[in-house]
Amino acid sequence: MLFINRHKGLKIKTNSDKDVYMQLETDKAIIGKKIKEYRKRKHLTQAQLAELVDLNEKQIYRIESGLNHPTYLTFAKIISVLDIDINDFSIDVEVKSNPLVDNILHIANNANDIELKTYFDVISAIHKNLSAK
């Protein structure tokens, strides 16, 4: 199991009693790097971006350096000025897929209510039978 602790990072639950933490880049740093990357793509200086979004150049520096979070309003202004898609801030997490589970989920997602009830009843009966052994 994975848990995130704001101060220690990613907590990885292991079979031992000892918790293992993996340091993660803070969300402030991730946001700052992305803003800096897009600002540079637009060939803007920190001073120019600051002027466009009504901030002090030092505030832009602190945001890009991961020292400060932008406020929601400032963040909205920055992504608008830099033409950043909000989805560019999403984090990709690798999830291992199980083809059998994927097929079952596909069937369930495409079933009507009557079919779902039937599937549930059958699976519940099989599960109960297997668990009793």
N, C-alpha and C positions, 0 to 999 in steps of 0.2 A: 504494500500500500504506500501511496505517496501523500505527504502532507506538506503544506508550505508554512513555514514560520517566518514572519516578517523580519526577524532579527538574525536568525541562524541560517535560513535558506530552505532548501528542499529536504524534508525529512523522509528518509527511506526506511520503511518498516521492514525489519529483517526477522529471521527466526530467533535471533538471540535477544537478550533483554536490553542490549545496548542499541541506542538510536544512532543512526548514521545520518549526517547532514552533508549536503552537497551545496556549496555556495552558488547562488544564482545571481545573475546580473539583476540589479534592482529595476523595477519598472521605470523609475526616474531615468536611469541610464539608458534603457532601451528607447524610451520616448525621446530623450535628448539626442541620441545617436541618429535616430530616424529623422528628426527635424533638421539636424546639421547636414545629413546626407542630401535631403531635398533642397535645403537652402543653397548648398554648393552647386547642385544641378541647375538651379535657377541663376547661378552666377551672382548671388547676392551676398553682401557682407552682413555681419551681425548688425551693424549700425543701420543698414538699409532695411533689413527685416524688422528691426525694432521700430523704425519710423512707420513702416506700413501697418504695424499692428498696435501702435500707440504704447510702446514699452520703452524702457531704458535699455541701451545696448548691454549694460551689465546684467540685466535680467535675462536677456537672450543667452548670454554667455553661461549664466548659472543653470538655465534650463538645458542647454546643449551639453553641458558638462555633467549633467545628472545630479547636480546639487539641489535643485529645486524642481518641484512640479509646476507646470503652468496651471493657472486656474482653468475651469471649464471654458469660460468665455475667451480667454487668451488662447487656449488650445484650439478652439473653433476658428478663431481668427487666423492663427498660424496655418492650420491645415487648409483653410480656404485660400490664403495668399500663396501658399506653396503648391496648391493643387494636389494635395495628398489624399488618397482614398483611405478612409478610416480603417478599411480591411488590411491595409499595409502594416497596421500595428498588431495584427493577430499573431499568435505564436503557434507554430506547427508542432504538434506532438505526435510522435510515431506510435501508432497503436497496431499491435499485431492482430491480424485478422484470422478468423477461423472460418473456412469456407462452409462448414456445416452449419455453424451459427448464422452466418450471413444468409444461407439459403432458407433457414427456418424463419429468420426475421423478414426476408423478402416475401415469403408465403404469408406470414402474419400481417404484414403491412398492406398486402393486396387483398386481404380477405374481408368479407362483409361481416356483420355482427353475428349472424347465425353460424357462419363458418368458424369465426373466432371462438365462440362458445363451445363448439364441437371439438376444436383443436385443444382448447383448455381442458375440457372434460377428459379427453383421451390421454393427454400428457399427464394430467393429475393422477389418473388411475394407474398409468404405467409407473409413475414416480412412486406412488404409494406401494405398489406391488414390489418394486425393486428395493425400496427402503425397508420393507418388512423382512427381507431375507438376510 
